[in-house]
Amino acid sequence: MIMKGVMQCPANNITLSPVSFLERAALVYGDNTSIVDCGNPLIRFSWKQTYQRCLNLASALLHLGISRHDVVSSLFDTLITTYKYYSFVVVL
C-alpha cells in the first residue's frame, strides 16, 4: 500500500521474499527463537540456526548440481521433521 505524500525509498519500501526475510531475521533477531517443537525433548531453533541450516542446504544442493530454477521437493510427516533436516528456504 502506498501512502500519500510518502516518497518510496529503500528505508520504507523493500520487496519481501523468504530469503530477504530470513537474512534480516538472522541479522536482527539472531538469538531469538524461530521455531519450537514441543515434543519430548523440547527443541528450539534460533534465527541464526535457521539461516545457517538454509545455507548448508543450499551448499549441498549446489554440490549435487542443482541450480537456480531447478525444482527440488521433499515429503515429511511433520513440520519439525522437515525443518530439522532441510529447513524452509533454499538460498540459491
Long-range contacts (C-beta under 8 A, 24 or more apart in sequence): 18-88, 18-89, 19-89, 19-91, 22-47, 22-50, 22-51, 22-54, 22-88, 22-89, 22-91, 23-51, 25-50, 25-51, 26-50, 26-51, 35-79, 35-80, 35-83, 37-80, 37-83, 39-80, 43-80, 43-84, 45-83, 50-87, 50-88, 53-83, 53-86, 53-87, 54-87, 54-88, 54-89, 54-90, 54-91, 55-91, 57-86, 57-87, 57-90, 58-90, 58-91, 58-92, 61-90, 61-92, 62-92, 66-92, 67-92, 68-92
